[in-house]
Each structure stands twice: as C-alpha cells, then as structure tokens.
C-alpha cells in the first residue's frame, strides 16, 4: 500500500508539473490572452491610428518625418486627426525640428523609417540628449513575422538541409529537455558543446560523423553555433548553400562572415535582422527609454509611458515593426505561407498563432491621456564693429544691425562656429526660449530643423537663423521645406568662404589652410528652392539696413529669405578654443 501511495504521489506531481508547463506555454504563446480578448480579423483599423490617438491626447501638433513605407500608417493617421505632418529632406532635420518644438512647447515628435532612416538621426538625437530636450523618436522596423516566414519557406524548399546546433540552445528561458522542435522538423542534426544529448542516444536524425561531407552536400544549413576554427572559419560550408544563422550574441552571429561564408538570413535574439543593425542597442545609450512594440495592444501604454519619460527632459525611442502598424488583412496576406509541407505543421501553427496574438485585443478602448510627469529638480564690441576689415563687411557690424532691426518677438536659431560665436556676444534674445543653439554637444546642422520647428510653434514670430557658411551646407536644402510648408524664416549667413574657427588655429600652427576654404554663392540656392536670396557685400554696404528690412517684409509675405553677407576677418574672438 505504501508503494502504491508513493506511485500515486509521483504521478500526481508529474501531472502537476505537466499542467504547469502547459499553462506556461499557453501564456508565452498568448493563448490565454486570446481566450479573453477578441482578434478582429475583419477590422480595417491599423496600429498607426493608436499612435495618432495618443499623440493627439498629449497635445502634439506637429510630426516631423522623411516618409518611408514602415511608418506610412502613422503619418496617414496623424494627418486624419489634425496633427500636421511636416516632411523634410533629411532625417536629421526632422529630429532637429522636433528638438526645437520640444524646447518651445512640451514634447517634439519625429518619425523615420527603418535602417538607414534611423541611423541618419543619431547625431540629432545625441544633440537632444545633451540639451535635455523632451523628444520622442518613432522608428520603423522589420516585421516580427517576416524572418519566421522566410525561414519556413527556405526550409520547405530544401532537399538536403542540415542543422548545426551549439551550446546556446540549452540556455534559458526554455529548458533544454522541453525543446521538441528538432524532432518536429526531422532535419539531420550535428550537436556540439552543451547541446550534445538533446536528441537522446538513439535519435535517427542525430549525425555524429562525416560532418564535412554532409555540409558540402547540403543545400541549406541552419547555423545555430559560431562559425570559428571548428568550422574552418566557414570553409567547410557549401558556397551554394542557403544559410540561416541564429545566435543570441550579435558579434558571434556574423563572425568570420564575408570571408568564406555569408548568411542568407541572420537572426539575433529571436529578432530578424536582414541588415547588421540592432536599432534598440543603437539608441539605448542616447535615450532614457527605449522599447520595441511586439503586439498592437502594446502601442498605447508604451507610448504613454515614453511620452511621460520624455517630458522629464530626455529623448526616448520606440521601434514599430511593420506588422504592428498595418491592418490585419494586409499582414495576414503578406505573411501567409503557401502550400506548407506537412513536416512543418508545428511551425505553421506557431506562425498563425503569432498573427492572432499580434492583433488580440488590439481595438479595445484604452486610456490615452497623459501620465504624471516626474521632472528632476535641477566688450567693447561696438568699437570693433566700426572698424574696417581688409575685405568685405565687418561681421560685428552686421550682427549689431540685425540685432537692432529684428522684431521683439523674434526667435534666434544659432548654427555655426566663428560667426555664431560672435553673435552670442552681440545679439540679445528678447525673452526666454528666444535663443536656440545646439546645446552642449555643439552639433553643426541644426539650423534648418530648429527653425522649421520654431516657426511652426510660433508662426507669428520672426525666426532668424544665424548661419556660419560652413554649417549652412548641412541644411540649406530645407529652403525647399520652408517653401512647401509655408514657414518663412530669415537666415543671415556670415560668409567668409572659410571654416574660420578651424582655420584660425590651423594656419598659424600648421601653416596650411587645407580643407578650410569654401565658396560665396549661397543666395542663389535659396532662390532655386523657391525662397529669396540677397547678396550683401562692400559694394552695397550702405544698403545693409534696407536689405534686412526688405527680408523682413518678404518673410511677412510668406517668403523664406537668405541674406548671404560677405564678411571679412577680425580679431574679436582671437584665442577662442576650436575643436
């Protein structure tokens, strides 16, 4: 009887563990959530609508962008709810503009597409971080299901597939003894490291010998280990084989690739990565809050949290895989697997479940109102202005004249080195938040974006960009944006055809002006983009005040203007530090 009781206890414990395992598996696959929350497969709604609802509830008036297919649903939805979508010619300009809005209102928002679209914003985001600007960056990303589908299709077509499995297969969260996918796939496997024993001692798919021959003959290799000396750095792989590389460590994922092998698909940490870029890792050092949306129902709470963090004075970043933004019928069509083979039914079930879980409870009513925000507590230049320079105009005189004539509601955007350094001494901002410079990071190129954001926030104000002729090159193309979006700003360019802040030290120390020389013709660029350009030099120096006042009238009439002022050299800032 005692032995019978022990057996009963063992069976009871086993059943309990099995039940707990099933419940845990159902939870991880979202099955429990799906039982309680409906997946509306016929709904035309999409994730972009949720994004727009949250932004509108937080008082966002402008969304800056450079368009891309990953983020189109966000742009369309924002436009429908009355948020002005302002498209620029460079992603950095979009973020700089959002930064300016952040400084002049509550939070600035920019949306850019995946990959290069996001990497183009890094400098601008770093600038916002150093300036403690409340900035929200929305970025596109590859679909959560895209790599799963591609892997299924590659495996289904393979005639001689092989799996190489290493120690990472035994790591948490899934216990090694619970991994049954290898048997389900039925693909010949070579096990190495801690993965040895995963198939037991008599598995028909476990191959222990002739690995080199099998790899040379394989048409598909699922590489779940490191391609190092043990695989002759990839030389043992068939160059015609399709290779699916899987690794939790990014540096190990592509180790020795492009020497003797190259992955067809590379998957890191369970996330597909067609390009060698981990977007979250890229922005974590720059943003206090980073998140990747995994289901549509996560959009609202994640955005609310991100906006609350941003308003404490920091940039934040949210990544939107493309399948979280488009409607169910488009996503299901895009990721449908045609004619799936019988041996992969387990994987197909997983794929379809993943799709249902993606949209489960997506359109239930959610609170979109703002969360509480926890904010941390925290010369005689006039005489020099009258001096004559050897060539062209005295830059100090120009700056004094602009300062005297600018309107009382003016906002000054500073983007440059030497000329802007002088402007910081001479020009007098009319009030708080009337001077916008890059901040501690000292980034060149903020001018176009900062001015765009400032003019949209304060359309009644005169917005002046004080440009150096070097920094102007970064964003002069935004005169096209100023024209299309009817944001008439005024630029005054101190043009000495030189990177003067660098040249001042380079020439006396190294005896050469190499790479410091520039040109004089920027006013024609403004004309070409639909604005109005003026050339001011010694020949019309007596008309300087009249030209400035004409530029102000042009701006009031809706024309973005650029004053290309040819300036000479002074010793006003001699000895200033340049790096």
C-alpha positions, 0 to 999 in steps of 0.5 A: 500500500505504501508503494502504491501511495508513493506511485500515486504521489509521483504521478500526481506531481508529474501531472502537476508539473505537466499542467504547469508547463502547459499553462506556461506555454499557453501564456508565452504563446498568448493563448490565454490572452486570446481566450479573453480578448477578441482578434478582429480579423475583419477590422480595417483599423491599423496600429498607426491610428493608436499612435495618432490617438495618443499623440493627439491626447498629449497635445502634439501638433506637429510630426516631423518625418522623411516618409518611408513605407514602415511608418506610412500608417502613422503619418496617414493617421496623424494627418486624419486627426489634425496633427500636421505632418511636416516632411523634410529632406533629411532625417536629421532635420526632422529630429532637429525640428522636433528638438526645437518644438520640444524646447518651445512647447512640451514634447517634439515628435519625429518619425523615420523609417527603418535602417538607414532612416534611423541611423541618419538621426543619431547625431540629432538625437545625441544633440537632444540628449545633451540639451535635455530636450523632451523628444520622442523618436518613432522608428520603423522596423522589420516585421516580427513575422517576416524572418519566421516566414522566410525561414519556413519557406527556405526550409520547405524548399530544401532537399538536403538541409542540415542543422548545426546546433551549439551550446546556446540552445540549452540556455534559458528561458526554455529548458533544454529537455522541453525543446521538441522542435528538432524532432518536429522538423526531422532535419539531420542534426550535428550537436556540439558543446552543451547541446550534445544529448538533446536528441537522446542516444538513439535519435535517427536524425542525430549525425555524429560523423562525416560532418564535412561531407554532409555540409558540402552536400547540403543545400541549406544549413541552419547555423545555430553555433559560431562559425570559428576554427571548428568550422574552418572559419566557414570553409567547410560550408557549401558556397551554394548553400542557403544559410540561416544563422541564429545566435543570441550574441550579435558579434558571434552571429556574423563572425568570420562572415564575408570571408568564406561564408555569408548568411542568407538570413541572420537572426539575433535574439529571436529578432530578424535582422536582414541588415547588421543593425540592432536599432534598440542597442543603437539608441539605448545609450542616447535615450532614457527609454527605449522599447520595441512594440511586439503586439498592437495592444502594446502601442498605447501604454508604451507610448504613454509611458515614453511620452511621460519619460520624455517630458522629464527632459530626455529623448526616448525611442520606440521601434514599430515593426511593420506588422504592428502598424498595418491592418490585419488583412494586409499582414495576414496576406503578406505573411501567409505561407503557401502550400506548407509541407506537412513536416512543418505543421508545428511551425505553421501553427506557431506562425498563425498563432503569432498573427492572432496574438499580434492583433488580440485585443488590439481595438479595445478602448484604452486610456490615452491621456497623459501620465504624471510627469516626474521632472528632476529638480535641477566688450567693447564690441561696438568699437570693433564693429566700426572698424574696417576689415581688409575685405568685405563687411565687418561681421560685428557690424552686421550682427549689431544691425540685425540685432537692432532691426529684428522684431521683439518677438523674434526667435534666434536659431544659432548654427555655426562656429566663428560667426555664431560665436560672435553673435552670442556676444552681440545679439540679445534674445528678447525673452526666454526660449528666444535663443536656440543653439545646439546645446552642449554637444555643439552639433553643426546642422541644426539650423534648418530643423530648429527653425522649421520647428520654431516657426511652426510653434510660433508662426507669428514670430520672426525666426532668424537663423544665424548661419556660419557658411560652413554649417549652412551646407548641412541644411540649406536644402530645407529652403525647399521645406520652408517653401512647401510648408509655408514657414518663412524664416530669415537666415543671415549667413556670415560668409567668409568662404572659410571654416574660420574657427578651424582655420584660425588655429590651423594656419598659424600652427600648421601653416596650411589652410587645407580643407578650410576654404569654401565658396560665396554663392549661397543666395542663389540656392535659396532662390532655386528652392523657391525662397529669396536670396540677397547678396550683401557685400562692400559694394552695397554696404550702405544698403545693409539696413534696407536689405534686412528690412526688405527680408523682413517684409518678404518673410511677412509675405510668406517668403523664406529669405537668405541674406548671404553677407560677405564678411571679412576677418577680425580679431574679436574672438582671437584665442577662442578654443576650436575643436 
